[in-house]
């Protein structure tokens, strides 16, 4: 078969992505159905132990016991991600609205302001919160100097710190898609609604929200997925009290040495991604608003 | 009604606070990198001492050099691949199903949580017994650099009018000449901007490098992470501030380049 010159140009991309992205995903999926090697890696034998680990844990004699620990971690990290995503909507939607209603020249300025943190180092932006939240950190020192507290508050290494770090990390992913939906909206519709004596609430609900919906859906997906799979916020700010799926996966491939289980958790995350992709394709406006 | 409904009360205040929230930690790192004392969060006066110290630290130096090698390599390879893909996907030569599959593959590295890419790539390298040192890191970075380089090129390519290529063809330009003298100059800002975005993405990557890098092939963020785990020092803040400055400079540069309209 003779390839067209267009397809030839696509070959390097297809080759790299197939070999170094799709193949690793497939191998990991295969690993999730194998036996764990206690030294790391897997034994090449079929096993559902990776998935059963969600419900059972083996004791020293190899008997399986009902164990809710991991389901609890999955539940609490999903709950945390839902909460963080919701707070991102609460902050991001008004910000996107405000930015989209600025005059055209100012809009670029606001865009850059929101984009810069998006592109700067997440590790540094996360550890920075240690400086702010710790016992003798900026918040506690400030509150003590103001005479509001006598002893430093326990802010760092709490679920609160993790939630704060998550909202902080992924807020731009919420603002940008909503903004790109609202920027394209015809704001004369709002004036028309106003002329027809619609209240602000009705305008928000019946005019702006439907227009923002594609961006909102995209934003929710773009925030929820990296949040539930995040590693840094819980690792640096959580002090082991709050884990996200990312930490759980890292743990299984690192110290935990249970690769099949780690691969099985990864498979769950990939399922979230697939659902997200389908939702974006149907209704949403996602990556274009962020990267483009 | 006297007031405009499109200006919601309180939304401006939320925006200002939101922006302050986004920048507060960045400012904290930068400010405390100039602290004269060893204390991390107690201000003891202005000092520039931590910068020469950070620059002179041999661990940080080695990591910074690794970061540069990987970022330059991944950016170059990733941008060339992204450019070829953008040209192919913009044209009519690629069958529709293949195009759709390519779009999905372009979006996946941005959507799949980084930790999953990290562990699957690590497991893959392990299965192949691939031990290329820094080369392993480079390969992993090329993959996620491609979509970032692709987006601005793609945005640019749609603005090139077909008539210009037809004009070139009418003037007997062959395919290569039309590309070299028409498409490439028009695409240049998109390519440059894509390369810059790929560069900072590579420079900033942490979790994938952490899992994939063999000993001795750590990059600057991984080095900063291991130092943060042992306790933050003003020296780390200084190194982090320099990394932040590079990223911010590059985003602004990319923005300026992409803003200029060609036609």
Boltz contact constraints between the chains, C-beta under 6 A:
constraints:
  - contact:
      token1: [A, 4]
      token2: [B, 93]
      max_distance: 6.0
  - contact:
      token1: [A, 6]
      token2: [B, 88]
      max_distance: 6.0
  - contact:
      token1: [A, 6]
      token2: [B, 91]
      max_distance: 6.0
  - contact:
      token1: [A, 6]
      token2: [B, 93]
      max_distance: 6.0
  - contact:
      token1: [A, 6]
      token2: [B, 94]
      max_distance: 6.0
  - contact:
      token1: [A, 7]
      token2: [B, 93]
      max_distance: 6.0
  - contact:
      token1: [A, 7]
      token2: [B, 94]
      max_distance: 6.0
  - contact:
      token1: [A, 9]
      token2: [B, 84]
      max_distance: 6.0
  - contact:
      token1: [A, 9]
      token2: [B, 87]
      max_distance: 6.0
  - contact:
      token1: [A, 9]
      token2: [B, 88]
      max_distance: 6.0
  - contact:
      token1: [A, 10]
      token2: [B, 85]
      max_distance: 6.0
  - contact:
      token1: [A, 10]
      token2: [B, 88]
      max_distance: 6.0
  - contact:
      token1: [A, 10]
      token2: [B, 94]
      max_distance: 6.0
  - contact:
      token1: [A, 12]
      token2: [B, 81]
      max_distance: 6.0
  - contact:
      token1: [A, 12]
      token2: [B, 84]
      max_distance: 6.0
  - contact:
      token1: [A, 13]
      token2: [B, 81]
      max_distance: 6.0
  - contact:
      token1: [A, 13]
      token2: [B, 85]
      max_distance: 6.0
  - contact:
      token1: [A, 17]
      token2: [B, 105]
      max_distance: 6.0
  - contact:
      token1: [A, 20]
      token2: [B, 139]
      max_distance: 6.0
  - contact:
      token1: [A, 20]
      token2: [B, 143]
      max_distance: 6.0
  - contact:
      token1: [A, 21]
      token2: [B, 143]
      max_distance: 6.0
  - contact:
      token1: [A, 24]
      token2: [B, 120]
      max_distance: 6.0
  - contact:
      token1: [A, 24]
      token2: [B, 121]
      max_distance: 6.0
  - contact:
      token1: [A, 24]
      token2: [B, 124]
      max_distance: 6.0
  - contact:
      token1: [A, 25]
      token2: [B, 120]
      max_distance: 6.0
  - contact:
      token1: [A, 27]
      token2: [B, 123]
      max_distance: 6.0
  - contact:
      token1: [A, 27]
      token2: [B, 124]
      max_distance: 6.0
  - contact:
      token1: [A, 27]
      token2: [B, 127]
      max_distance: 6.0
  - contact:
      token1: [A, 28]
      token2: [B, 120]
      max_distance: 6.0
  - contact:
      token1: [A, 28]
      token2: [B, 123]
      max_distance: 6.0
  - contact:
      token1: [A, 91]
      token2: [B, 18]
      max_distance: 6.0
  - contact:
      token1: [A, 94]
      token2: [B, 11]
      max_distance: 6.0
  - contact:
      token1: [A, 94]
      token2: [B, 14]
      max_distance: 6.0
  - contact:
      token1: [A, 95]
      token2: [B, 15]
      max_distance: 6.0
  - contact:
      token1: [A, 95]
      token2: [B, 18]
      max_distance: 6.0
  - contact:
      token1: [A, 97]
      token2: [B, 11]
      max_distance: 6.0
  - contact:
      token1: [A, 98]
      token2: [B, 11]
      max_distance: 6.0
  - contact:
      token1: [A, 98]
      token2: [B, 12]
      max_distance: 6.0
  - contact:
      token1: [A, 98]
      token2: [B, 15]
      max_distance: 6.0
  - contact:
      token1: [A, 101]
      token2: [B, 6]
      max_distance: 6.0
  - contact:
      token1: [A, 113]
      token2: [B, 19]
      max_distance: 6.0
  - contact:
      token1: [A, 116]
      token2: [B, 248]
      max_distance: 6.0
  - contact:
      token1: [A, 116]
      token2: [B, 251]
      max_distance: 6.0
  - contact:
      token1: [A, 117]
      token2: [B, 22]
      max_distance: 6.0
  - contact:
      token1: [A, 119]
      token2: [B, 200]
      max_distance: 6.0
  - contact:
      token1: [A, 119]
      token2: [B, 247]
      max_distance: 6.0
  - contact:
      token1: [A, 119]
      token2: [B, 251]
      max_distance: 6.0
  - contact:
      token1: [A, 120]
      token2: [B, 244]
      max_distance: 6.0
  - contact:
      token1: [A, 120]
      token2: [B, 247]
      max_distance: 6.0
  - contact:
      token1: [A, 121]
      token2: [B, 204]
      max_distance: 6.0
  - contact:
      token1: [A, 121]
      token2: [B, 243]
      max_distance: 6.0
  - contact:
      token1: [A, 123]
      token2: [B, 206]
      max_distance: 6.0
  - contact:
      token1: [A, 123]
      token2: [B, 221]
      max_distance: 6.0
  - contact:
      token1: [A, 123]
      token2: [B, 225]
      max_distance: 6.0
  - contact:
      token1: [A, 124]
      token2: [B, 240]
      max_distance: 6.0
  - contact:
      token1: [A, 125]
      token2: [B, 25]
      max_distance: 6.0
  - contact:
      token1: [A, 127]
      token2: [B, 228]
      max_distance: 6.0
  - contact:
      token1: [A, 128]
      token2: [B, 25]
      max_distance: 6.0
  - contact:
      token1: [A, 128]
      token2: [B, 28]
      max_distance: 6.0
  - contact:
      token1: [A, 128]
      token2: [B, 29]
      max_distance: 6.0
  - contact:
      token1: [A, 129]
      token2: [B, 25]
      max_distance: 6.0
  - contact:
      token1: [A, 131]
      token2: [B, 28]
      max_distance: 6.0
  - contact:
      token1: [A, 131]
      token2: [B, 41]
      max_distance: 6.0
  - contact:
      token1: [A, 132]
      token2: [B, 28]
      max_distance: 6.0
  - contact:
      token1: [A, 136]
      token2: [B, 41]
      max_distance: 6.0
  - contact:
      token1: [A, 137]
      token2: [B, 41]
      max_distance: 6.0
  - contact:
      token1: [A, 138]
      token2: [B, 41]
      max_distance: 6.0
  - contact:
      token1: [A, 187]
      token2: [B, 6]
      max_distance: 6.0
  - contact:
      token1: [A, 190]
      token2: [B, 5]
      max_distance: 6.0
  - contact:
      token1: [A, 190]
      token2: [B, 6]
      max_distance: 6.0
  - contact:
      token1: [A, 194]
      token2: [B, 1]
      max_distance: 6.0
  - contact:
      token1: [A, 194]
      token2: [B, 5]
      max_distance: 6.0
  - contact:
      token1: [A, 200]
      token2: [B, 5]
      max_distance: 6.0
  - contact:
      token1: [A, 203]
      token2: [B, 5]
      max_distance: 6.0
  - contact:
      token1: [A, 226]
      token2: [B, 113]
      max_distance: 6.0
  - contact:
      token1: [A, 229]
      token2: [B, 113]
      max_distance: 6.0
  - contact:
      token1: [A, 229]
      token2: [B, 115]
      max_distance: 6.0
  - contact:
      token1: [A, 231]
      token2: [B, 115]
      max_distance: 6.0
  - contact:
      token1: [A, 231]
      token2: [B, 207]
      max_distance: 6.0
  - contact:
      token1: [A, 246]
      token2: [B, 115]
      max_distance: 6.0
  - contact:
      token1: [A, 249]
      token2: [B, 115]
      max_distance: 6.0
  - contact:
      token1: [A, 249]
      token2: [B, 119]
      max_distance: 6.0
  - contact:
      token1: [A, 250]
      token2: [B, 115]
      max_distance: 6.0
  - contact:
      token1: [A, 253]
      token2: [B, 119]
      max_distance: 6.0
  - contact:
      token1: [A, 266]
      token2: [B, 116]
      max_distance: 6.0
  - contact:
      token1: [A, 269]
      token2: [B, 113]
      max_distance: 6.0
  - contact:
      token1: [A, 269]
      token2: [B, 116]
      max_distance: 6.0
  - contact:
      token1: [A, 273]
      token2: [B, 111]
      max_distance: 6.0
  - contact:
      token1: [A, 273]
      token2: [B, 112]
      max_distance: 6.0
  - contact:
      token1: [A, 287]
      token2: [B, 107]
      max_distance: 6.0
  - contact:
      token1: [A, 287]
      token2: [B, 110]
      max_distance: 6.0
  - contact:
      token1: [A, 291]
      token2: [B, 151]
      max_distance: 6.0
  - contact:
      token1: [A, 292]
      token2: [B, 151]
      max_distance: 6.0
  - contact:
      token1: [A, 292]
      token2: [B, 155]
      max_distance: 6.0
